[in-house]
């Protein structure tokens, strides 16, 4: 029986081959009990962007080690299949902030309006990186329901979040954001000022 190190090396070697025939062995390795093997398989499998990897990645997102779940969320955003929306919304409530952040980014890539309200809720996440990416994702979705919550984010204590909110409001192009964005022109952060100028 091969040991964990051998299985991990095999997954990495399949990635290096760049051969579509490697997909099925990588899908099998994604379920390996050793997280290092499943992580190597997930990283390799993501590069193929293969439709048959949708369900395995959904399964990996639902449980397991944090790094594997993060890569699964990234892959699901790349695959562009609407069946990934609900699992990614569930991942917005994961314990790990990295998983929540990547899930928010993937939802922005998928562009499904069903993600708007969960992403609005993510604007209140206790971690700034999640709030920032949720704002970015809402800008990608372009739904007017996000305008008022994004305006509130212009008061966030972190300039990364304020910048993302200004950018998103610019994408939305809603007149309700005019005065708040004008106020943001005097933000302490030059990055926020620049984002507000571009938004206006």
C-alpha positions in Angstrom: 0.0 0.0 0.0 1.3 3.4 -0.9 2.0 5.9 1.9 0.6 9.4 2.3 3.8 11.0 0.9 3.6 8.8 -2.2 0.0 9.6 -2.8 0.6 13.3 -2.5 3.6 13.1 -4.9 1.4 11.2 -7.3 -1.3 13.9 -7.2 1.4 16.6 -7.8 2.9 14.6 -10.7 -0.5 14.3 -12.4 -0.8 18.0 -12.3 2.6 18.4 -13.9 1.5 16.1 -16.7 -1.2 18.5 -17.8 -3.1 15.5 -19.3 -6.9 15.5 -19.1 -6.7 11.7 -18.4 -5.3 12.8 -15.0 -8.7 14.2 -14.0 -10.4 11.0 -12.8 -7.4 9.9 -10.6 -7.3 13.5 -9.2 -11.1 13.3 -8.4 -10.5 10.1 -6.5 -7.5 11.6 -4.7 -9.7 14.6 -3.7 -11.4 12.3 -1.2 -8.2 11.0 0.4 -8.2 10.8 4.2 -4.9 12.6 4.3 -5.6 16.3 3.8 -2.2 16.9 2.2 -3.1 14.4 -0.5 -6.6 15.9 -1.0 -5.1 19.4 -1.0 -2.5 18.5 -3.7 -5.3 16.9 -5.7 -7.6 19.9 -5.4 -4.8 22.3 -6.5 -4.1 20.1 -9.5 -7.7 19.5 -10.4 -8.5 23.2 -10.3 -6.1 23.8 -13.2 -8.1 21.6 -15.5 -11.4 23.5 -15.0 -13.2 20.2 -15.9 -17.0 20.1 -15.7 -17.0 16.6 -14.1 -15.1 18.1 -11.1 -18.1 20.2 -10.1 -19.7 17.6 -7.7 -16.4 16.5 -6.2 -15.5 20.1 -5.5 -19.0 20.8 -4.0 -18.4 17.8 -1.7 -14.9 19.1 -0.7 -16.3 22.5 0.1 -18.8 21.0 2.5 -16.3 19.6 4.9 -12.7 18.7 5.5 -9.5 20.7 6.0 -9.6 24.5 5.5 -7.1 24.7 2.7 -9.0 22.0 0.7 -12.2 23.9 1.2 -10.6 27.2 0.1 -9.3 25.7 -3.1 -12.7 24.0 -3.8 -14.4 27.4 -3.5 -11.9 28.9 -5.9 -12.5 26.1 -8.4 -16.3 26.4 -8.1 -16.0 30.1 -9.0 -13.9 29.3 -12.0 -16.3 26.5 -13.2 -19.1 29.0 -13.6 -21.9 26.5 -12.9 -25.0 27.8 -11.1 -25.3 24.6 -9.1 -22.3 25.9 -7.1 -24.3 28.9 -5.8 -26.0 27.3 -2.8 -22.9 25.4 -1.5 -20.9 28.7 -1.8 -23.6 30.6 0.1 -23.4 28.0 2.8 -19.6 28.5 2.9 -20.2 32.2 3.7 -21.0 31.0 7.2 -18.0 28.7 7.5 -16.0 29.0 10.7 -12.8 29.9 8.9 -12.6 33.5 7.5 -10.4 32.4 4.5 -13.1 30.0 3.4 -15.8 32.8 3.8 -13.6 35.2 1.8 -13.0 32.9 -1.1 -16.7 31.8 -1.2 -17.7 35.5 -1.4 -15.2 36.0 -4.3 -16.5 32.9 -6.1 -20.1 34.2 -5.8 -19.1 37.4 -7.3 -17.6 35.5 -10.3 -20.8 33.4 -10.7 -23.0 36.5 -10.9 -26.1 34.8 -9.5 -28.7 37.3 -8.0 -29.5 34.7 -5.3 -26.2 35.5 -3.7 -27.0 39.2 -3.1 -28.6 39.0 0.3 -26.1 36.6 1.8 -23.3 38.8 0.5 -25.0 41.8 2.0 -25.0 39.9 5.3 -21.2 39.2 4.8 -20.6 43.0 4.8 -21.0 42.7 8.6 -18.4 39.9 8.9 -16.0 40.5 11.8 -13.0 40.1 9.5 -12.2 43.0 7.2 -10.9 40.7 4.3 -14.4 39.1 4.1 -16.1 42.4 4.2 -13.8 43.8 1.4 -14.4 40.8 -0.9 -18.2 40.8 -0.2 -18.3 44.5 -1.3 -16.3 43.6 -4.4 -18.7 40.7 -5.2 -21.8 42.9 -4.8 -20.3 45.3 -7.3 -19.9 42.4 -9.7 -23.5 41.4 -9.2 -24.8 44.9 -9.9 -28.0 44.5 -7.9 -29.6 47.8 -6.4 -30.5 46.0 -3.2 -26.8 46.3 -2.3 -26.7 50.1 -2.5 -27.6 51.1 1.0 -25.5 48.4 2.7 -22.5 49.4 0.6 -23.1 53.1 1.5 -22.8 52.1 5.1 -19.5 50.4 4.3 -18.0 53.7 3.3 -17.8 54.3 7.1 -15.9 51.1 7.7 -12.8 51.6 9.9 -10.6 49.8 7.3 -9.7 51.6 4.1 -9.6 48.3 2.1 -13.3 47.9 2.8 -14.1 51.5 2.1 -12.2 51.4 -1.2 -14.1 48.2 -2.3 -17.4 49.8 -1.3 -16.7 52.9 -3.3 -15.7 50.8 -6.3 -18.8 48.7 -6.0 -21.1 51.7 -5.8 -19.4 53.1 -8.9 -20.3 49.8 -10.7 -23.9 50.0 -9.5 -24.3 53.6 -10.7 -27.2 54.4 -8.4 -27.9 58.1 -7.6 -28.4 57.3 -3.9 -24.6 56.9 -3.7 -23.8 60.3 -5.1 -23.7 62.2 -1.8 -21.9 59.5 0.2 -19.3 59.1 -2.6 -18.8 62.9 -2.7 -18.2 62.8 1.0 -15.7 60.0 0.4 -13.6 62.3 -1.7 -12.3 63.7 1.6 -11.4 60.3 3.0 -8.1 60.0 4.9 -7.1 57.3 2.5 -5.9 58.3 -0.9 -7.0 54.9 -2.3 -10.5 55.5 -1.1 -10.5 59.0 -2.5 -9.3 57.6 -5.9 -12.0 55.0 -5.9 -14.6 57.6 -5.1 -13.4 59.8 -7.9 -13.6 56.9 -10.4 -17.1 55.9 -9.0 -18.4 59.4 -9.6 
